[in-house]
Amino acid sequence: MGRKQKIWLGASISGLLLTIILLTIVFTRTEYEIAFQNLDTTDAAAIMTYLDGSGIPYELSNNGKSISVPSTDAARIKVDVGSQGLVQNGSIGFEAFTSSSSQFGTTENEFNVKYLNALNGEIQQLLNAMQGVDSSKVLINLPEESVFLSPEDAEQASASIMIKFMSGYRPSQKEVDGYYNLVKTAVPNLEMKDITISSPQGELSFSEADGGLANSTDAVESQFSIQRKYETELKKNIQQFLGPIVGADNLVIQVSSSMNFDKKTSEESVVKPLDNNNNNGIIVSEDISNSTSTGTSGEAGGVAGTGETDVPGYEASTTGENSTETSSQIRNYDFTRINSNIVSGPFVLKDLSISIGIEASQIEDGDSRTAIMAYLTALVRAQLADSGQDVTNDQLIEKKVAIIARTFSGNTADNQANALSMPWIIGIGVAALAIIGGLIVILARRRKKAAEEEIELAAPSKVEYPTLDLESVNNDSQARKNLETLAKRKPDEFVNLLRTWLVDE
């Protein structure tokens, strides 16, 4: 075998061995899958004991908080571990009473301790099952019952809870209220004020605490959501109107609004007379009465008495006729009554400003700019109709609208690209096709030439061996000298010459 053949044989054997080794490693390697993660030391130790006892290989990762098992048996192992209750998130629930009960019973103190630990574990398991909760720690304090204390003097239960959330998770106020309600309903005689829930970022407050101030976060988020939605819809309307006119790519819109979210309820009662009845109402009832009387009456007259039986200074009365006439009229009117209960909307627009950036080439004409300005001022005036501002003041409304004419950064390159006319584009395309065709022809010729050279090399050629004219040589020394010269200058031909002589012999 030649040197090249030995090299190829060695390389082939080495490649075959390497392939066999790699295939053996790939097909015999155990693929592991994470079956349990975010474990505490107690749960991890329990699972490791089970796996060691069952002879199942496993791998630890994440500082012992994650356990990986073979992928083929992962599902079965999860079911077995779950059925045995090995994963308890570091807490022991009410199952402790069934798993470790003594046949002789327990003392009262032992039962109270087990019950309190089980209650802490159950609440911890409930909190850990909530969305975004990584781990939790619960401490419940139950007061001692006494027959000598009145309900007012008895101690109240309390709960202290520490919750750690997953990275990047932030609970909403509704979720925090859910934590409080969950703990309150799980512990007897527990008030909201006696519950404290904290996290590494700070204390979590119930929404009704401090007069409902804790719930202000949701209200603020809702108000910002309404404001963003209003601005987005208004921007969309402006885009739909001006986009086809100046081009969607030549238009940038910015809308800023200010809203009042105070809820207002008012009751209005209006009493209005009739216009066609001399501003009087409709006559509902009318009472008219007239009376006349005629009679006599005594009047003072005569000479004052001076006798013994007369009263000094008293004048005697004289008789006369008189008449009396009385008239009364009572009318009851009814008016138009308007009773209105007015409840304001979810928000009231207080102020609005619109800024628009337009490609300068689109509004070079003054009429276009004036028309766009008129459209925007009319839009602002209509939106601020109920804001309490003087919408008839043109100067005030124009200050709320801004039109900025600038050359957009992306339009320069577009204009340069559009500057190429169609003939230039066609010419560039034809030139590119010609270059590609020339390259294809050159490559084809090179391949054809290479194929011809291979055929010529593969064709057998007749070996011509060198000849020596030994008859013309006078002595043996001259023949030897010629052979030495041939061997030095052309060793291959000298070897072929020797082979020819051996064949002839």
Buried (B, 14 or more C-beta within 10 A) or exposed (E): EEEEEEEEEEEEEEEEEEEEEEEEEEEEEEEBBBBBEEBBEBBBEBBBEBBEEEEBEBEEEEEEBBBBBBEEBBEEBBEBBEEEEBBBBBBBBEEBBEEEEEEEEBEEEEEEEBBBBBBBBBBBBBBBEBEEBEBBBBBBBBEEEEEEEEEEEEEEBBBBBBBEBEEEEEBEBEBBBBBBEBBBEBBEEBEEEBBBBEBEEEEBBBBEBEEEEBBEEEEEEEBEEBBEEBBEEBBEEBBEEBBEBBBEEBBBBEBEBEBBBEEEEEEEEEEEEBEEEEEEBEEEEEEEEEEEEEEEEEEEEEEEBEEEEEEEEEEEEEEEEEEEEEEEEEEEBEBEEEEEEEEBEEBBBBBBBBBBBBBBBBBEEEEBBEEBBEBBBEBBBEBBEEBEBEBEEEEBBEEBBBBEBEEBEEBEEEEEEEEEEEEEEEEEEEEEEEEEEEEEEEEEEEEEEEEEEEEEEEEEEEEEEEEEEEEEBEEEEEBEEBBEEBBEEEEEBBEBBEEBEEEEE
